Amino acid sequence: MRGKKFDKEIQNLKKNMDAIYAEQSAERKQFAEEHPEEMRRAQFALELAEQLYKARKKAGLSQAEIAARLKTKQSALSRMEKGGNYRLETLQRYAQVCGRRLVVKMV
């Protein structure tokens, strides 16, 4: 059974966390407004990372399995799926291992 003091501490912690989140959100918004190109690159990297992850899952493969087929380390695949930098050739090979094909399009 929790006491009133514990409940009050939890309430204060929640308020503090809400304030921190609001402050961070404002800082993120300001950064995005001041650095639109950097935000665009980050968004692109995250979208590509998500596509890599989904392709791997759809293929029913683990990062270790793909890494073995690509003759690389699992940690390299982890970085790719987190939005890291990689070569076009690596993306093509990754797609092939997943039974997919890579399409690059400029719009």
Protein Blocks (a to p, Z undefined) as FASTA:
>chain_A
ZZfklmmmmmmmmmmmmmmmmmmmmmmmmmmmmmmmlmmmmmmmmmmmmmmmmmmmmnop
afklmmmmnopafklmmmmmnopacdfklmmmmmmmnopacddddZZ
